[in-house]
């Protein structure tokens, strides 16, 4: 039973979902102070963001149980390891925990969470069954995650006093943009995998409406924009070679995988690209974390090395 509840959190992509808030917190504190963030708020922010992200997975499973019976019959809900009622309760509990953490850390982060939760709820409950643009709110919601975490350590000053008039610095804006657009590619890869179930249940997703081949080309463009945005993040934040190595080599790899999907536009290849997209973002966020930690170490020790 416990395993079923863990499976609903998508542990296969947990590296991406944990590394994103950690990277966001470290980059924000590096840019404003050059030192490590306070440990307790950092841990709370990472865990709270992870719970917020995974609550959307659980609610999506609750809404899509009929489709998953065709596409993913071994998932906890289609296989009856968890009831729909318990799944809904689980999602609500996770949302309450995430909102409580956000409210404790910064009211601005709570506002961002409420917006993100509302947008992703719209996707799962309405948009997926009504429009081929249903992937758009998913990217917007996930793109708000680093913004919510960023505001914990660098308040915008709208709801709290701030030391300057800048709402968000460029690296934060491009980080949110990068996550939003790459999540369109990430989500559509999974949707391409699920095309048969969506078609059978009348969900007019992009692969159902336009076909997997056309969708694969759009997915490539999403990853291309995301890779470019990742380089802009590094440039505007003055990051070092560790980050750029991860962004360039990881970006080149995911673009190559996307090209392979264009050459082989099959549902199962979309499912593989879905997982590969998680690995890429995990590597990029990991590179950002390592780079920022090294830069902080250099700054704290006064080591005479210029990136």
Number of C-alpha atoms within 10 A of each C-alpha: 8 8 9 15 17 11 13 24 19 13 12 11 17 17 16 21 25 20 22 26 26 24 23 28 28 24 26 26 20 19 15 10 11 19 18 18 17 10 9 8 16 20 15 17 27 21 19 24 26 23 24 26 25 22 25 26 18 24 24 20 23 25 20 20 19 18 22 21 15 16 17 17 15 13 18 23 25 22 15 12 15 17 14 18 9 13 21 18 15 18 23 16 14 22 23 15 16 26 24 13 22 27 16 15 20 19 20 22 29 22 16 21 26 16 15 25 21 13 19 26 19 15 24 21 15 13 22 22 17 14 15 17 15 24 22 19 23 25 25 21 26 26 23 23 26 25 25 28 33 26 25 24 24 22 23 21 16 11 12 10 10 13 9 9 10 11 15 16 15 15 22 21 17 21 23 24 24 24 24 24 26 26 29 25 28 27 23 29 29 19 24 28 24 23 26 18 20 24 15 12 14 14 21 20 26 22 24 21 15 12 14 25 17 14 24 27 17 18 26 22 17 22 24 20 14 24 23 15 23 25 19 17 25 19 14 13 18 12 18 19 14 17 23 21 15 22 27 15 14 21 25 16 15 22 20 13 18 29 16 16 26 21 13 15 20 16 21 16 21 30 21 15 26 22 15 19 28 20 19 20 26 22 21 28 26 23 23 30 22 17 22 26 18 14 21 19 15 15 14 12 9 9 10 7 8 7 7
